Amino acid sequence: MSCQVRTDDPAWRQTSHEVELDGDETAHVDSAERGLVPWPFAPLISHSGASVRIRVA
């Protein structure tokens, strides 16, 4: 999993991220990493649909 953050604030730094899966499972990760971070849930089933939302702080 990877994400990019766009901001006009040059002092902004990520300290954590939260991943929401299908609106009912949430994982909070205290990490500044944004690229190729481990998936915090059980593996997804091949050819199944999922909704993922990521918030960074």
N, C-alpha and C positions, 0 to 999 in steps of 0.2 A: 504494500500500500504506500502511496506517495501523494503529497499534496503541495500546492504552491499558495503562498499568501501574498496578496498585493496590498501595499500600504504606502501612503505618502510620508509616513513618519520614519525618518532614518534611524531613530533610536529604538524602534519597536523590536522586541526579541521574543520568540516563542519560548514558553516555559513548560507547557503541557498541551495535551490534546485529548479530546473526548470523541469516541466513535459510537454512533447509535446504529443498531441493526434492526431493520423492520419496525422501528418505532417502539419496541418493547425491551430490547437489551441494550445496555449502555456500559462502556468500559472507559474508565479514566486512566490516562497514562501520564505520569510525571516525567516528561522527556522533551528536550528541545529538538530531537530528531524529526525530520520531515520526509526523508527519502528511504524507501524500502524498509519501513519499520514492520515488525512482526504483526500479523493479523491477530487481534486479541480475542477472537471467538473460535468455536469449533469450525473445522473446515466446511465450506459451502458444498452443497451437493451439485455435481455437474449438471448443467442445463437447467438449473432452477433459477428463479428470479429472487432478487433481494434488493431492498432499499437501504442505502448507507448514507449517513450524514456525519460530517466531521466538523467539529468546532475546535478552534485553537485558542490558547490563552497565552 
